[in-house]
Amino acid sequence: MASVISKRYASRLPGQLRLFSTTCSRGAFEVKRLGVVGAGQMGLGIALVAAMKAQVPVTLVDSSQTSLDKGIAFAEKLLAKDVAKSRITQEQSDAARALLIPASSLEHLSDVDFVIEAVPEIPSLKFDIFSKLAQICPKHAILATNTSSISITRIAAATSLDPKDTSNSSRVVSTHFMNPVPIQKGVEIISGLQTSKETLDAAVAFCTRMGKIASVSIDSPGFLANRILMPYINEAIICLDTGVGDRDSIDAIMKNGTNVPMGPLQLADFIGLDTCLAIMKVLHGETCDSKYRPSILLKNMVDAGWLGKKSGKGFYDY
Ligand SMILES: NC(=O)c1ccc[n+]([C@@H]2O[C@H](COP(=O)([O-])OP(=O)(O)OC[C@H]3O[C@@H](n4cnc5c(N)ncnc54)[C@H](O)[C@@H]3O)[C@@H](O)[C@H]2O)c1
């Protein structure tokens, strides 16, 4: 299996998992139908890759008809580009498009085996959606979130009023895809305190079927990717702010010295400076460790509305 599990993690996980009894025991878990909630940047990418690689029907739910229309049009554009570049045939493109089924409400997810939520990073919105998914989706369905920073344990807790009843919360897990989903191979699979081993295994297996390489971690602020990436970006911004080096020198040394496609300041622009700041605030707030304090320049740039590529101005102009 294409997952990366550290020795330290492997020795910790079973202890965490033994804290509760798992409620559902499965053999090989088969996903015949996927649900995706949120047809934005991430949800659309997840739905398209699931249709292309795992070749499952995908019910794509969004509360905004405009987002659904835009998402489906974007999927068609990406498929046409793949055909034009001979990466897939017209038949494969048609087959993938036919598997994407847009829907306007969560009620359409009553027949899915696996659902991935990708709505905006607003805790109350995610808690509300998971409490509904636990009621609407079949009792065997895995309930996954693509959250960048919200605790999986808290999201899982929202599925039941009784914390002792883990029949729903044990089915909650995070599948944190990297952006852009059709291109990046990595996905983080994160267990909340309540997540069962069966749920974790099913999530790793389905992401592998989607052609992704899974890294597994427990629920901790920033998980793995952002815990490592965001302090790196933040430190690069502090180096700029305190005059250790200029923008181009900072990006050039990391790009040419560590063989990454772009330096930390350009990467921050692509991710969005508001997103970087929000994640640094989670790391700082949840750990109370001063090593995670957000850089003053990062805060000032967000206050100025210079959010990077999406606003046309960040460390670079777009
Ligand atoms: N953008 C990234 O680089 C990135 C990377 C990894 C993870 N994430 C996470 O993925 C999630 C989605 O991010 P995104 O960038 O795709 O956001 P986005 O704003 O592009 O898309 C969110 C979509 O959710 C829809 N939505 C809002 N409320 C809804 C509801 N109640 N029911 C159904 N649909 C609803 C919106 O209409 C929108 O289409 C967030 O949790 C984010 O933190 C983002």
The ligand as a MOL file (V3000), in Angstrom:
LIG
                    3D

  0  0  0     0  0            999 V3000
M  V30 BEGIN CTAB
M  V30 COUNTS 44 48 0 0 0
M  V30 BEGIN ATOM
M  V30 1 N -7.5950 25.9320 -1.6940 0
M  V30 2 C -6.6060 25.1700 -1.2410 0
M  V30 3 O -5.4330 25.3120 -1.6100 0
M  V30 4 C -6.9330 24.0520 -0.2810 0
M  V30 5 C -6.0120 23.0010 -0.1300 0
M  V30 6 C -6.3280 21.9430 0.7330 0
M  V30 7 C -7.5340 21.9780 1.4550 0
M  V30 8 N -8.3950 23.0390 1.2900 0 CHG=1
M  V30 9 C -9.6630 23.0000 2.0440 0
M  V30 10 O -10.6860 22.5400 1.1680 0
M  V30 11 C -11.9330 23.1310 1.5460 0
M  V30 12 C -12.5340 23.8250 0.3520 0
M  V30 13 O -11.6480 24.8060 -0.1170 0
M  V30 14 P -11.7970 25.4460 -1.5950 0
M  V30 15 O -10.5460 26.2210 -1.8030 0
M  V30 16 O -12.2150 24.4140 -2.5660 0 CHG=-1
M  V30 17 O -13.0370 26.4540 -1.3460 0
M  V30 18 P -13.9690 27.1580 -2.4510 0
M  V30 19 O -14.4240 28.4160 -1.8310 0
M  V30 20 O -13.2740 27.2070 -3.7830 0
M  V30 21 O -15.2130 26.1310 -2.6110 0
M  V30 22 C -16.1660 25.8950 -1.6030 0
M  V30 23 C -17.4930 25.4980 -2.2670 0
M  V30 24 O -18.4000 25.0970 -1.2260 0
M  V30 25 C -19.6830 25.5650 -1.5810 0
M  V30 26 N -20.5200 25.6200 -0.3930 0
M  V30 27 C -20.5670 26.5660 0.5830 0
M  V30 28 N -21.4780 26.2280 1.5150 0
M  V30 29 C -22.0130 25.0330 1.1340 0
M  V30 30 C -23.0150 24.1690 1.6920 0
M  V30 31 N -23.6130 24.4680 2.8360 0
M  V30 32 N -23.3220 23.0390 1.0090 0
M  V30 33 C -22.7160 22.7300 -0.1600 0
M  V30 34 N -21.7670 23.5220 -0.7350 0
M  V30 35 C -21.4100 24.6490 -0.0940 0
M  V30 36 C -19.4240 26.9280 -2.2230 0
M  V30 37 O -20.5280 27.3310 -3.0380 0
M  V30 38 C -18.1530 26.6480 -3.0300 0
M  V30 39 O -18.4540 26.2210 -4.3360 0
M  V30 40 C -11.6270 24.0370 2.7400 0
M  V30 41 O -11.8430 23.3320 3.9250 0
M  V30 42 C -10.1440 24.3390 2.5630 0
M  V30 43 O -9.5120 24.6880 3.7760 0
M  V30 44 C -8.1330 24.0570 0.4330 0
M  V30 END ATOM
M  V30 BEGIN BOND
M  V30 1 1 1 2
M  V30 2 2 2 3
M  V30 3 1 2 4
M  V30 4 1 4 5
M  V30 5 2 4 44
M  V30 6 2 5 6
M  V30 7 1 6 7
M  V30 8 2 7 8
M  V30 9 1 8 9
M  V30 10 1 8 44
M  V30 11 1 9 10
M  V30 12 1 9 42
M  V30 13 1 10 11
M  V30 14 1 11 12
M  V30 15 1 11 40
M  V30 16 1 12 13
M  V30 17 1 13 14
M  V30 18 2 14 15
M  V30 19 1 14 16
M  V30 20 1 14 17
M  V30 21 1 17 18
M  V30 22 2 18 19
M  V30 23 1 18 20
M  V30 24 1 18 21
M  V30 25 1 21 22
M  V30 26 1 22 23
M  V30 27 1 23 24
M  V30 28 1 23 38
M  V30 29 1 24 25
M  V30 30 1 25 26
M  V30 31 1 25 36
M  V30 32 1 26 27
M  V30 33 1 26 35
M  V30 34 2 27 28
M  V30 35 1 28 29
M  V30 36 1 29 30
M  V30 37 2 29 35
M  V30 38 1 30 31
M  V30 39 2 30 32
M  V30 40 1 32 33
M  V30 41 2 33 34
M  V30 42 1 34 35
M  V30 43 1 36 37
M  V30 44 1 36 38
M  V30 45 1 38 39
M  V30 46 1 40 41
M  V30 47 1 40 42
M  V30 48 1 42 43
M  V30 END BOND
M  V30 END CTAB
M  END
